[in-house]
Amino acid sequence: MAIYLVTLDLTRDDKAYRGLTDALKRYVHCRPQARVWLLDSEAKASRIRDELRQHVHPKDGIIVAQLKPQAAMMGETCHAWLKDGARRW
């Protein structure tokens, strides 16, 4: 298992990305910012990217990067989620 940081650079209105949002919500997740997601998954980063790219415009950008347990953030949005013993780093 791994925790992935997913960042999205989207070119269209958020309403155009309902399929993308639904795909992201299928993972165990936390959303610290509007276009940033944290996913807990057994999948490889490339598999997550390939799944998500089906729901975006070719000019959009997606980054999927594996986090390490020593990741740091400012703000409380996902702090408890990251520290939860259920996270599988």
N, CA, C and O atoms as CSV, one atom per row, in Angstrom:
chain,resi,resn,atom,element,x,y,z
A,1,MET,N,N,0.839,-1.187,0.000
A,1,MET,CA,C,0.000,0.000,0.000
A,1,MET,C,C,0.876,1.239,0.000
A,1,MET,O,O,2.033,1.214,0.419
A,2,ALA,N,N,0.293,2.312,-0.478
A,2,ALA,CA,C,1.030,3.566,-0.536
A,2,ALA,C,C,0.059,4.732,-0.434
A,2,ALA,O,O,-1.130,4.609,-0.728
A,3,ILE,N,N,0.597,5.859,-0.012
A,3,ILE,CA,C,-0.155,7.111,-0.014
A,3,ILE,C,C,0.362,7.920,-1.201
A,3,ILE,O,O,1.567,8.123,-1.349
A,4,TYR,N,N,-0.555,8.375,-2.036
A,4,TYR,CA,C,-0.195,9.149,-3.214
A,4,TYR,C,C,-0.756,10.560,-3.119
A,4,TYR,O,O,-1.881,10.773,-2.667
A,5,LEU,N,N,0.045,11.505,-3.552
A,5,LEU,CA,C,-0.381,12.881,-3.727
A,5,LEU,C,C,-0.782,13.031,-5.183
A,5,LEU,O,O,0.017,12.762,-6.080
A,6,VAL,N,N,-2.014,13.458,-5.425
A,6,VAL,CA,C,-2.506,13.672,-6.787
A,6,VAL,C,C,-2.810,15.158,-6.936
A,6,VAL,O,O,-3.623,15.710,-6.194
A,7,THR,N,N,-2.157,15.798,-7.893
A,7,THR,CA,C,-2.436,17.207,-8.179
A,7,THR,C,C,-2.989,17.303,-9.587
A,7,THR,O,O,-2.589,16.561,-10.483
A,8,LEU,N,N,-3.914,18.228,-9.764
A,8,LEU,CA,C,-4.621,18.371,-11.029
A,8,LEU,C,C,-4.505,19.799,-11.544
A,8,LEU,O,O,-4.758,20.753,-10.808
A,9,ASP,N,N,-4.126,19.944,-12.791
A,9,ASP,CA,C,-4.109,21.240,-13.473
A,9,ASP,C,C,-5.160,21.127,-14.571
A,9,ASP,O,O,-4.884,20.627,-15.662
A,10,LEU,N,N,-6.352,21.591,-14.272
A,10,LEU,CA,C,-7.502,21.386,-15.154
A,10,LEU,C,C,-7.848,22.656,-15.907
A,10,LEU,O,O,-7.798,23.754,-15.353
A,11,THR,N,N,-8.196,22.500,-17.166
A,11,THR,CA,C,-8.427,23.651,-18.043
A,11,THR,C,C,-9.891,24.037,-18.196
A,11,THR,O,O,-10.196,25.098,-18.740
A,12,ARG,N,N,-10.787,23.203,-17.732
A,12,ARG,CA,C,-12.213,23.487,-17.902
A,12,ARG,C,C,-12.890,23.684,-16.554
A,12,ARG,O,O,-12.287,23.485,-15.499
A,13,ASP,N,N,-14.144,24.075,-16.614
A,13,ASP,CA,C,-14.946,24.277,-15.419
A,13,ASP,C,C,-15.067,22.968,-14.638
A,13,ASP,O,O,-15.125,21.893,-15.235
A,14,ASP,N,N,-15.104,23.054,-13.322
A,14,ASP,CA,C,-15.163,21.860,-12.471
A,14,ASP,C,C,-16.323,20.931,-12.826
A,14,ASP,O,O,-16.212,19.716,-12.657
A,15,LYS,N,N,-17.424,21.478,-13.310
A,15,LYS,CA,C,-18.584,20.658,-13.653
A,15,LYS,C,C,-18.268,19.654,-14.759
A,15,LYS,O,O,-18.946,18.634,-14.881
A,16,ALA,N,N,-17.251,19.932,-15.557
A,16,ALA,CA,C,-16.879,19.046,-16.658
A,16,ALA,C,C,-16.114,17.819,-16.179
A,16,ALA,O,O,-15.805,16.933,-16.975
A,17,TYR,N,N,-15.807,17.761,-14.892
A,17,TYR,CA,C,-14.946,16.703,-14.374
A,17,TYR,C,C,-15.653,15.778,-13.385
A,17,TYR,O,O,-15.020,15.231,-12.482
A,18,ARG,N,N,-16.933,15.607,-13.552
A,18,ARG,CA,C,-17.687,14.741,-12.633
A,18,ARG,C,C,-17.125,13.317,-12.634
A,18,ARG,O,O,-17.008,12.698,-11.577
A,19,GLY,N,N,-16.778,12.796,-13.813
A,19,GLY,CA,C,-16.207,11.447,-13.901
A,19,GLY,C,C,-14.885,11.351,-13.175
A,19,GLY,O,O,-14.596,10.336,-12.540
A,20,LEU,N,N,-14.078,12.392,-13.260
A,20,LEU,CA,C,-12.790,12.432,-12.562
A,20,LEU,C,C,-13.008,12.413,-11.049
A,20,LEU,O,O,-12.359,11.653,-10.330
A,21,THR,N,N,-13.912,13.243,-10.583
A,21,THR,CA,C,-14.203,13.287,-9.152
A,21,THR,C,C,-14.719,11.940,-8.665
A,21,THR,O,O,-14.315,11.473,-7.600
A,22,ASP,N,N,-15.600,11.315,-9.427
A,22,ASP,CA,C,-16.122,10.005,-9.047
A,22,ASP,C,C,-15.000,8.967,-8.988
A,22,ASP,O,O,-14.970,8.135,-8.081
A,23,ALA,N,N,-14.077,9.014,-9.956
A,23,ALA,CA,C,-12.950,8.068,-9.972
A,23,ALA,C,C,-12.058,8.274,-8.756
A,23,ALA,O,O,-11.615,7.297,-8.152
A,24,LEU,N,N,-11.786,9.508,-8.386
A,24,LEU,CA,C,-10.958,9.792,-7.221
A,24,LEU,C,C,-11.639,9.337,-5.929
A,24,LEU,O,O,-10.979,8.833,-5.021
A,25,LYS,N,N,-12.948,9.513,-5.850
A,25,LYS,CA,C,-13.684,9.151,-4.637
A,25,LYS,C,C,-13.776,7.645,-4.429
A,25,LYS,O,O,-14.125,7.200,-3.335
A,26,ARG,N,N,-13.473,6.858,-5.443
A,26,ARG,CA,C,-13.479,5.397,-5.282
A,26,ARG,C,C,-12.292,4.914,-4.433
A,26,ARG,O,O,-12.306,3.799,-3.914
A,27,TYR,N,N,-11.294,5.745,-4.304
A,27,TYR,CA,C,-10.144,5.423,-3.461
A,27,TYR,C,C,-10.411,5.881,-2.030
A,27,TYR,O,O,-11.247,6.755,-1.801
A,28,VAL,N,N,-9.705,5.294,-1.074
A,28,VAL,CA,C,-9.670,5.863,0.273
A,28,VAL,C,C,-8.919,7.176,0.095
A,28,VAL,O,O,-7.786,7.179,-0.387
A,29,HIS,N,N,-9.532,8.286,0.477
A,29,HIS,CA,C,-8.960,9.579,0.094
A,29,HIS,C,C,-9.198,10.670,1.132
A,29,HIS,O,O,-10.022,10.546,2.038
A,30,CYS,N,N,-8.446,11.727,0.955
A,30,CYS,CA,C,-8.642,12.976,1.667
A,30,CYS,C,C,-8.329,14.084,0.656
A,30,CYS,O,O,-7.473,13.914,-0.212
A,31,ARG,N,N,-9.013,15.194,0.771
A,31,ARG,CA,C,-8.860,16.289,-0.192
A,31,ARG,C,C,-8.441,17.561,0.545
A,31,ARG,O,O,-9.295,18.316,1.009
A,32,PRO,N,N,-7.117,17.808,0.657
A,32,PRO,CA,C,-6.654,18.963,1.431
A,32,PRO,C,C,-6.854,20.305,0.732
A,32,PRO,O,O,-6.941,21.341,1.392
A,33,GLN,N,N,-6.928,20.294,-0.597
A,33,GLN,CA,C,-7.136,21.522,-1.370
A,33,GLN,C,C,-8.026,21.203,-2.564
A,33,GLN,O,O,-8.252,20.036,-2.883
A,34,ALA,N,N,-8.524,22.233,-3.217
A,34,ALA,CA,C,-9.511,22.054,-4.279
A,34,ALA,C,C,-9.069,21.066,-5.360
A,34,ALA,O,O,-9.871,20.239,-5.793
A,35,ARG,N,N,-7.843,21.131,-5.793
A,35,ARG,CA,C,-7.383,20.244,-6.865
A,35,ARG,C,C,-6.200,19.385,-6.437
A,35,ARG,O,O,-5.329,19.036,-7.234
A,36,VAL,N,N,-6.203,19.060,-5.149
A,36,VAL,CA,C,-5.177,18.188,-4.579
A,36,VAL,C,C,-5.882,17.088,-3.794
A,36,VAL,O,O,-6.762,17.361,-2.978
A,37,TRP,N,N,-5.491,15.855,-4.047
A,37,TRP,CA,C,-6.072,14.701,-3.369
A,37,TRP,C,C,-4.954,13.854,-2.783
A,37,TRP,O,O,-3.856,13.796,-3.335
A,38,LEU,N,N,-5.236,13.197,-1.660
A,38,LEU,CA,C,-4.368,12.175,-1.106
A,38,LEU,C,C,-5.122,10.856,-1.223
A,38,LEU,O,O,-6.272,10.755,-0.795
A,39,LEU,N,N,-4.479,9.849,-1.799
A,39,LEU,CA,C,-5.110,8.552,-2.004
A,39,LEU,C,C,-4.317,7.472,-1.288
A,39,LEU,O,O,-3.086,7.501,-1.285
A,40,ASP,N,N,-5.001,6.538,-0.693
A,40,ASP,CA,C,-4.398,5.364,-0.070
A,40,ASP,C,C,-4.752,4.190,-0.979
A,40,ASP,O,O,-5.922,3.828,-1.097
A,41,SER,N,N,-3.754,3.599,-1.616
A,41,SER,CA,C,-4.048,2.595,-2.634
A,41,SER,C,C,-2.935,1.568,-2.782
A,41,SER,O,O,-1.774,1.853,-2.491
A,42,GLU,N,N,-3.293,0.382,-3.233
A,42,GLU,CA,C,-2.333,-0.651,-3.590
A,42,GLU,C,C,-1.822,-0.472,-5.020
A,42,GLU,O,O,-0.812,-1.066,-5.398
A,43,ALA,N,N,-2.509,0.332,-5.802
A,43,ALA,CA,C,-2.150,0.526,-7.213
A,43,ALA,C,C,-0.840,1.294,-7.350
A,43,ALA,O,O,-0.445,2.035,-6.450
A,44,LYS,N,N,-0.180,1.111,-8.474
A,44,LYS,CA,C,1.017,1.894,-8.786
A,44,LYS,C,C,0.589,3.282,-9.267
A,44,LYS,O,O,-0.534,3.469,-9.734
A,45,ALA,N,N,1.492,4.241,-9.147
A,45,ALA,CA,C,1.197,5.620,-9.554
A,45,ALA,C,C,0.767,5.677,-11.019
A,45,ALA,O,O,-0.166,6.404,-11.359
A,46,SER,N,N,1.428,4.927,-11.878
A,46,SER,CA,C,1.096,4.952,-13.305
A,46,SER,C,C,-0.314,4.421,-13.571
A,46,SER,O,O,-0.997,4.898,-14.477
A,47,ARG,N,N,-0.742,3.448,-12.794
A,47,ARG,CA,C,-2.098,2.914,-12.968
A,47,ARG,C,C,-3.145,3.948,-12.551
A,47,ARG,O,O,-4.165,4.114,-13.219
A,48,ILE,N,N,-2.884,4.634,-11.448
A,48,ILE,CA,C,-3.802,5.683,-10.999
A,48,ILE,C,C,-3.881,6.777,-12.059
A,48,ILE,O,O,-4.971,7.211,-12.431
A,49,ARG,N,N,-2.711,7.226,-12.547
A,49,ARG,CA,C,-2.688,8.252,-13.591
A,49,ARG,C,C,-3.479,7.818,-14.817
A,49,ARG,O,O,-4.274,8.588,-15.356
A,50,ASP,N,N,-3.259,6.587,-15.253
A,50,ASP,CA,C,-3.948,6.102,-16.448
A,50,ASP,C,C,-5.454,6.032,-16.244
A,50,ASP,O,O,-6.218,6.310,-17.168
A,51,GLU,N,N,-5.886,5.663,-15.044
A,51,GLU,CA,C,-7.318,5.641,-14.756
A,51,GLU,C,C,-7.906,7.048,-14.792
A,51,GLU,O,O,-8.982,7.270,-15.348
A,52,LEU,N,N,-7.188,7.995,-14.192
A,52,LEU,CA,C,-7.697,9.364,-14.114
A,52,LEU,C,C,-7.673,10.073,-15.458
A,52,LEU,O,O,-8.548,10.892,-15.742
A,53,ARG,N,N,-6.682,9.769,-16.289
A,53,ARG,CA,C,-6.558,10.474,-17.576
A,53,ARG,C,C,-7.749,10.227,-18.496
A,53,ARG,O,O,-7.984,11.000,-19.425
A,54,GLN,N,N,-8.499,9.163,-18.249
A,54,GLN,CA,C,-9.695,8.883,-19.043
A,54,GLN,C,C,-10.773,9.948,-18.840
A,54,GLN,O,O,-11.700,10.060,-19.642
A,55,HIS,N,N,-10.647,10.722,-17.773
A,55,HIS,CA,C,-11.691,11.666,-17.392
A,55,HIS,C,C,-11.278,13.127,-17.565
A,55,HIS,O,O,-11.987,14.024,-17.108
A,56,VAL,N,N,-10.142,13.379,-18.218
A,56,VAL,CA,C,-9.677,14.760,-18.371
A,56,VAL,C,C,-9.424,15.094,-19.838
A,56,VAL,O,O,-9.394,14.211,-20.695
A,57,HIS,N,N,-9.248,16.360,-20.103
A,57,HIS,CA,C,-8.934,16.876,-21.432
A,57,HIS,C,C,-7.443,16.646,-21.700
A,57,HIS,O,O,-6.641,16.691,-20.767
A,58,PRO,N,N,-7.059,16.403,-22.953
A,58,PRO,CA,C,-5.637,16.155,-23.255
A,58,PRO,C,C,-4.687,17.274,-22.810
A,58,PRO,O,O,-3.504,17.016,-22.588
A,59,LYS,N,N,-5.182,18.507,-22.675
A,59,LYS,CA,C,-4.322,19.605,-22.248
A,59,LYS,C,C,-4.282,19.781,-20.728
A,59,LYS,O,O,-3.575,20.652,-20.221
A,60,ASP,N,N,-5.032,18.965,-20.011
A,60,ASP,CA,C,-4.999,18.999,-18.549
A,60,ASP,C,C,-3.733,18.324,-18.052
A,60,ASP,O,O,-3.082,17.586,-18.793
A,61,GLY,N,N,-3.387,18.577,-16.806
A,61,GLY,CA,C,-2.217,17.946,-16.206
A,61,GLY,C,C,-2.590,17.150,-14.963
A,61,GLY,O,O,-3.455,17.550,-14.184
A,62,ILE,N,N,-1.920,16.017,-14.795
A,62,ILE,CA,C,-2.100,15.172,-13.609
A,62,ILE,C,C,-0.713,14.770,-13.116
A,62,ILE,O,O,0.130,14.330,-13.897
A,63,ILE,N,N,-0.488,14.923,-11.824
A,63,ILE,CA,C,0.721,14.401,-11.193
A,63,ILE,C,C,0.280,13.432,-10.109
A,63,ILE,O,O,-0.565,13.760,-9.276
A,64,VAL,N,N,0.854,12.239,-10.125
A,64,VAL,CA,C,0.616,11.237,-9.074
A,64,VAL,C,C,1.980,10.886,-8.505
A,64,VAL,O,O,2.823,10.335,-9.212
A,65,ALA,N,N,2.206,11.198,-7.238
A,65,ALA,CA,C,3.506,10.966,-6.614
A,65,ALA,C,C,3.314,10.275,-5.266
A,65,ALA,O,O,2.445,10.656,-4.481
A,66,GLN,N,N,4.125,9.268,-5.007
A,66,GLN,CA,C,4.044,8.554,-3.739
A,66,GLN,C,C,4.669,9.396,-2.628
A,66,GLN,O,O,5.763,9.940,-2.779
A,67,LEU,N,N,3.954,9.487,-1.516
A,67,LEU,CA,C,4.450,10.207,-0.353
A,67,LEU,C,C,5.195,9.265,0.581
A,67,LEU,O,O,5.005,8.049,0.535
A,68,LYS,N,N,6.021,9.822,1.405
A,68,LYS,CA,C,6.721,9.094,2.464
A,68,LYS,C,C,6.118,9.516,3.799
A,68,LYS,O,O,5.506,10.580,3.887
A,69,PRO,N,N,6.281,8.696,4.847
A,69,PRO,CA,C,5.675,9.036,6.141
A,69,PRO,C,C,6.127,10.374,6.720
A,69,PRO,O,O,5.413,10.942,7.547
A,70,GLN,N,N,7.256,10.887,6.329
A,70,GLN,CA,C,7.727,12.155,6.875
A,70,GLN,C,C,7.214,13.371,6.100
A,70,GLN,O,O,7.772,14.461,6.227
A,71,ALA,N,N,6.173,13.198,5.312
A,71,ALA,CA,C,5.578,14.318,4.583
A,71,ALA,C,C,5.062,15.364,5.574
A,71,ALA,O,O,4.612,15.021,6.668
A,72,ALA,N,N,5.128,16.623,5.191
A,72,ALA,CA,C,4.664,17.713,6.051
A,72,ALA,C,C,3.674,18.582,5.287
A,72,ALA,O,O,3.767,18.728,4.068
A,73,MET,N,N,2.736,19.150,6.013
A,73,MET,CA,C,1.777,20.062,5.398
A,73,MET,C,C,1.357,21.103,6.420
A,73,MET,O,O,1.506,20.914,7.627
A,74,MET,N,N,0.840,22.181,5.921
A,74,MET,CA,C,0.315,23.233,6.780
A,74,MET,C,C,-1.195,23.220,6.632
A,74,MET,O,O,-1.711,23.202,5.514
A,75,GLY,N,N,-1.888,23.229,7.721
A,75,GLY,CA,C,-3.342,23.142,7.695
A,75,GLY,C,C,-3.781,21.808,8.272
A,75,GLY,O,O,-3.031,20.832,8.242
A,76,GLU,N,N,-4.968,21.769,8.783
A,76,GLU,CA,C,-5.452,20.578,9.482
A,76,GLU,C,C,-6.353,19.700,8.632
A,76,GLU,O,O,-6.837,18.683,9.128
A,77,THR,N,N,-6.598,20.040,7.389
A,77,THR,CA,C,-7.585,19.338,6.585
A,77,THR,C,C,-7.373,17.834,6.556
A,77,THR,O,O,-8.329,17.086,6.763
A,78,CYS,N,N,-6.175,17.370,6.311
A,78,CYS,CA,C,-5.910,15.932,6.204
A,78,CYS,C,C,-4.890,15.429,7.219
A,78,CYS,O,O,-4.422,14.295,7.116
A,79,HIS,N,N,-4.547,16.250,8.183
A,79,HIS,CA,C,-3.536,15.856,9.167
A,79,HIS,C,C,-3.947,14.564,9.888
A,79,HIS,O,O,-3.166,13.616,9.953
A,80,ALA,N,N,-5.151,14.529,10.420
A,80,ALA,CA,C,-5.615,13.344,11.146
A,80,ALA,C,C,-5.713,12.140,10.212
A,80,ALA,O,O,-5.401,11.019,10.614
A,81,TRP,N,N,-6.140,12.360,8.985
A,81,TRP,CA,C,-6.240,11.278,7.995
A,81,TRP,C,C,-4.875,10.648,7.756
A,81,TRP,O,O,-4.751,9.424,7.720
A,82,LEU,N,N,-3.848,11.484,7.591
A,82,LEU,CA,C,-2.500,10.972,7.353
A,82,LEU,C,C,-1.954,10.225,8.566
A,82,LEU,O,O,-1.243,9.232,8.410
A,83,LYS,N,N,-2.273,10.684,9.758
A,83,LYS,CA,C,-1.750,10.079,10.984
A,83,LYS,C,C,-2.537,8.842,11.422
A,83,LYS,O,O,-2.086,8.103,12.298
A,84,ASP,N,N,-3.691,8.613,10.831
A,84,ASP,CA,C,-4.547,7.479,11.190
A,84,ASP,C,C,-3.780,6.164,10.983
A,84,ASP,O,O,-3.106,5.986,9.968
A,85,GLY,N,N,-3.888,5.269,11.932
A,85,GLY,CA,C,-3.219,3.973,11.846
A,85,GLY,C,C,-3.683,3.123,10.673
A,85,GLY,O,O,-3.023,2.146,10.320
A,86,ALA,N,N,-4.803,3.480,10.068
A,86,ALA,CA,C,-5.294,2.740,8.900
A,86,ALA,C,C,-4.499,3.070,7.637
A,86,ALA,O,O,-4.558,2.326,6.658
A,87,ARG,N,N,-3.746,4.192,7.652
A,87,ARG,CA,C,-2.925,4.534,6.477
A,87,ARG,C,C,-1.838,3.489,6.308
A,87,ARG,O,O,-1.191,3.090,7.276
A,88,ARG,N,N,-1.648,3.061,5.108
A,88,ARG,CA,C,-0.675,2.005,4.812
A,88,ARG,C,C,0.457,2.560,3.972
A,88,ARG,O,O,0.450,2.445,2.746
A,89,TRP,N,N,1.409,3.152,4.626
A,89,TRP,CA,C,2.550,3.749,3.947
A,89,TRP,C,C,3.361,2.668,3.286
A,89,TRP,O,O,4.376,2.958,2.653
